[in-house]
Amino acid sequence: MSEMLVIDTTGRSDYPPEALAHLEGLSVRIEPAKAVQEDDVIAAARGATAILVTAAYVTRRVQEALQPELRTVVRYGVGLDRIDLDAAREIGIEVRNTTDFCTNEVADQSLALIMALSRRICIHANAVREGNWGRRGEGPILRLSGRRAGVIGFGAIGRAVCRRLQAVGMEVVSHDPYADEAAARAVDVALVPMEELVATSHVISVNCPLNDETRGLIGAGEFAAMAPGTLIVNTGRGGIIDENALVEALRSGMVAGAGLDVLEQEPPPADHPLLAMENVIITPHMAASSQEAMEELVLGVFRNLGEALRATQ
């Protein structure tokens, strides 16, 4: 059995025994390489049967350059927006992600951002730290119970967000053109057109992947259709929301607050207008994080890797 080379583009080289157990019986050599940009990935992964990726760009150019050896790409995480899936299908490269990773963590982060915005927690906590005791008068504190929440995306994370919002007494609707209507009805969530969701929801949570269909999904037209005072949270991907349009919607008061774990550019430039707005909460793309999730992620990646490598033999 010839040895198969696996390149971990995250630079990681230490793995728990229970992860490596998924490669038992295979002849595999794993080498670390810090690689994100196309040229770096190509240089690092020459001769590799498989590559493990998080932030690395696996474009058509990368995939073609790594032929004929490259057969598998395994992602640490769920999102596949940096991997050219059309090219992978055409070339015959299997792409795997860890679909059961961080569902609860991201849903918790979505709910936490919604509650922090509705209660204006960060604004008041910062005021106290600055020596200003007492409720800040700018903007209302909103009761979530009895209001409508719109969840964009009804995948595993979207469904988990729906359950959390229902638990605090909100009526929940969702938009997802690929969702099963019967499954949504079974958990008392109505699937509605995008136009209805943005026009009737007091709170909007973005929990869909970034792809050609969702890039720029929420722009100036969608913000104009929202009721004044809407809250919006994004724990999906930055490119789903047009940030320039969001800035204008916040300035006009159409959007009362935004909670963003993801941005179009990460980290954002120091002069990004969203950073100066007190009704905006920005966290550093950490919604997926927890000790348990990180441990489960490595196990999931190596399970996928082992299955994929066995299939190539």
C-alpha positions in Angstrom: 0.0 0.0 0.0 1.6 3.3 -1.1 1.7 6.1 1.5 -0.8 8.9 1.1 0.2 12.5 1.8 -2.2 14.7 3.7 -1.4 18.4 4.1 -3.0 20.3 7.0 -3.1 23.9 5.7 -4.0 25.2 9.2 -0.5 24.4 10.3 -1.7 22.0 13.0 0.4 19.0 13.7 -0.9 17.6 17.1 -4.0 15.5 17.0 -5.7 13.5 19.8 -5.3 9.7 19.6 -9.1 9.3 19.2 -8.9 11.4 16.0 -5.9 9.5 14.6 -7.8 6.2 15.3 -10.0 7.1 12.2 -6.9 6.5 10.0 -6.1 3.1 11.5 -5.0 0.6 8.8 -4.1 3.4 6.3 -0.7 4.4 5.2 -0.9 8.2 5.8 1.7 10.9 6.3 0.3 14.2 7.6 2.3 17.4 7.2 1.5 20.8 8.5 1.7 23.9 6.3 0.4 27.4 7.0 -1.3 28.2 3.7 -4.3 30.4 2.8 -3.7 32.1 -0.5 -3.8 30.2 -3.8 0.0 30.2 -4.5 0.8 29.1 -0.9 -1.7 26.2 -1.1 -0.3 25.0 -4.4 3.2 25.1 -3.1 2.4 23.4 0.1 0.2 20.6 -1.2 2.1 19.3 -4.2 1.7 15.5 -4.3 -1.0 15.5 -1.7 -3.9 13.0 -1.9 -5.9 15.2 0.6 -5.8 18.6 2.1 -7.3 19.8 5.3 -8.5 23.4 5.2 -10.1 26.2 7.2 -9.4 29.6 5.6 -7.5 28.3 2.6 -8.7 29.2 -0.9 -9.3 26.0 -2.9 -10.1 27.6 -6.2 -10.3 25.9 -9.6 -6.7 27.0 -10.2 -5.6 25.3 -7.0 -7.4 22.1 -7.8 -6.1 21.9 -11.3 -2.5 22.6 -10.2 -2.7 19.8 -7.7 -3.7 17.2 -10.2 -3.5 14.3 -10.6 -2.8 13.5 -7.0 -5.4 15.5 -5.1 -8.6 13.6 -4.5 -10.1 14.9 -1.3 -10.6 18.3 0.4 -11.8 18.2 4.0 -12.8 21.4 5.8 -12.5 22.1 9.5 -16.0 23.5 9.7 -19.2 23.9 7.8 -18.9 26.7 5.2 -17.6 25.9 1.8 -17.5 29.4 0.3 -13.7 29.3 -0.3 -13.9 26.0 -2.2 -14.9 25.9 -5.9 -17.4 23.2 -5.7 -18.2 23.2 -9.4 -14.5 22.7 -10.2 -14.3 19.9 -7.7 -17.3 18.1 -9.3 -15.8 18.4 -12.8 -12.3 17.3 -11.7 -13.5 14.5 -9.5 -12.4 15.8 -6.1 -14.5 14.9 -3.1 -15.2 17.8 -0.8 -16.3 17.0 2.8 -17.3 19.4 5.6 -18.2 18.8 9.2 -21.9 19.4 9.0 -22.7 18.6 12.6 -20.1 21.0 14.0 -21.0 24.0 16.2 -24.8 24.0 15.7 -25.5 24.9 19.3 -22.7 27.3 19.6 -23.7 29.4 16.6 -27.4 29.3 17.6 -26.4 30.4 21.1 -24.4 33.3 19.7 -27.3 34.3 17.5 -29.6 34.4 20.5 -27.0 36.2 22.7 -26.6 38.9 20.1 -30.4 39.3 19.7 -30.9 39.6 23.5 -27.9 42.0 23.9 -29.3 44.3 21.2 -32.9 44.1 22.4 -31.9 44.9 26.0 -29.1 47.4 24.9 -26.8 45.5 27.2 -23.5 46.6 25.7 -24.5 50.3 25.6 -25.4 50.3 29.2 -22.5 48.2 30.4 -20.1 50.6 28.6 -21.8 53.6 30.2 -21.4 52.2 33.7 -17.7 51.5 33.0 -17.4 55.1 31.9 -18.9 56.3 35.2 -22.4 57.0 33.9 -25.0 55.2 36.1 -28.6 55.1 34.9 -30.5 54.1 31.8 -29.3 55.6 28.6 -32.3 57.3 26.9 -31.3 56.7 23.3 -33.4 53.9 21.8 -36.0 51.6 23.3 -35.5 48.5 25.3 -37.6 45.9 23.5 -39.6 42.9 24.9 -38.9 40.0 22.6 -41.9 37.9 23.7 -44.8 38.4 21.4 -42.7 39.8 18.6 -41.9 38.2 15.3 -38.5 36.8 14.4 -37.4 36.0 10.9 -34.6 33.4 10.5 -32.9 33.3 7.1 -31.8 29.7 6.6 -33.6 26.6 7.9 -30.6 24.2 8.1 -29.4 22.7 11.3 -28.3 26.1 12.8 -31.3 27.9 11.5 -33.6 25.4 13.1 -31.7 25.6 16.4 -32.1 29.4 16.3 -35.8 29.0 15.7 -36.1 26.8 18.8 -34.3 29.3 21.0 -36.4 32.2 19.8 -39.6 30.3 20.3 -38.4 29.5 23.9 -38.4 33.3 24.7 -41.9 33.7 23.3 -41.3 34.9 19.8 -43.4 34.0 16.8 -40.8 32.6 14.3 -40.9 32.5 10.5 -38.1 31.4 8.2 -37.0 31.8 4.6 -35.2 29.0 2.9 -36.1 28.0 -0.7 -34.7 24.5 0.0 -36.4 23.8 3.3 -39.0 21.1 3.8 -42.4 22.7 4.5 -43.7 19.8 6.4 -40.6 19.8 8.7 -41.1 23.5 9.3 -44.8 23.1 10.1 -43.9 20.3 12.5 -42.0 22.7 14.7 -44.5 25.6 14.2 -42.3 27.6 11.9 -43.9 29.1 8.8 -41.7 29.3 5.6 -42.3 32.6 4.0 -41.0 34.6 1.0 -38.0 36.8 1.6 -40.1 39.9 1.0 -42.5 38.9 3.8 -39.8 38.0 6.2 -38.0 41.4 6.0 -41.2 43.4 6.0 -42.8 41.7 9.0 -40.0 40.7 11.3 -39.0 42.7 14.3 -35.8 40.6 14.6 -33.9 39.1 11.7 -31.3 36.4 12.1 -29.0 35.4 9.2 -28.1 31.7 9.4 -27.6 30.6 5.8 -24.4 29.8 3.9 -22.7 32.2 1.5 -23.0 31.2 -2.1 -24.0 32.8 -5.4 -27.6 32.9 -4.4 -27.1 34.5 -1.0 -24.3 37.0 -1.7 -25.7 40.4 -1.1 -29.1 38.9 -0.2 -29.8 41.8 2.2 -29.2 45.1 0.6 -30.7 48.6 0.3 -34.0 47.3 -1.0 -34.4 44.8 1.8 -33.5 47.4 4.4 -36.0 49.9 2.9 -38.7 47.3 3.3 -38.1 46.7 7.0 -40.2 48.2 9.7 -38.4 51.1 11.5 -36.5 49.7 14.5 -35.7 46.3 13.2 -32.8 44.4 14.8 -30.6 42.2 12.6 -28.0 39.6 13.5 -25.6 37.8 11.2 -23.7 34.7 12.3 -23.6 33.2 8.8 -21.1 35.0 6.5 -20.2 38.6 5.9 -21.0 38.8 2.3 -24.7 38.0 2.8 -25.3 41.5 4.1 -24.4 44.6 2.0 -22.4 46.5 4.7 -22.7 49.9 3.1 -26.5 49.5 2.9 -26.5 48.4 6.6 -24.6 51.5 7.6 -27.1 53.7 6.0 -30.0 51.7 7.5 -28.5 52.2 10.9 -28.0 55.9 10.4 -31.5 56.4 9.3 -33.0 54.4 12.2 -34.6 51.8 9.9 -32.4 49.3 11.7 -32.2 49.9 15.4 -29.2 47.6 16.0 -27.0 45.0 14.4 -25.1 42.1 15.9 -22.4 40.8 13.6 -20.0 37.9 14.1 -18.9 38.0 10.5 -17.9 40.8 8.1 -17.0 41.2 4.5 -13.4 41.9 5.5 -12.0 40.2 8.6 -10.6 41.9 10.5 -12.3 45.2 9.4 -10.3 48.3 8.7 -9.9 50.6 11.7 -12.0 53.3 10.0 -14.9 51.0 9.2 -18.1 53.0 10.1 -19.7 50.1 11.9 -17.0 50.1 14.5 -18.0 53.6 15.6 -21.7 52.8 16.1 -22.8 52.1 19.7 -25.8 50.2 18.5 -23.6 47.7 16.7 -22.1 44.7 18.4 -19.2 43.0 16.5 -17.6 39.8 17.6 -14.5 38.3 15.9 -16.0 35.4 14.0 -16.1 33.2 17.1 -19.6 32.0 17.2 -18.5 28.4 16.5 -16.2 28.3 19.4 -16.5 26.3 22.6 -14.1 23.8 24.1 -16.5 21.0 23.3 -17.0 22.1 19.7 -13.3 22.3 19.0 -12.8 18.8 20.3 -15.7 17.5 18.2 -14.4 19.3 15.1 -11.1 17.5 15.0 -12.8 14.1 15.5 -15.3 15.0 12.7 -12.5 16.1 10.3 -10.5 12.9 10.8 -13.6 10.7 10.5 -14.3 12.4 7.1 -10.6 12.0 6.1 -10.5 8.3 7.0 -13.7 7.6 5.1 -12.5 9.6 2.0 -9.0 8.0 1.9 -10.4 4.5 2.2 -12.7 5.3 -0.8 -9.7 6.3 -2.9 -7.9 3.1 -2.5 
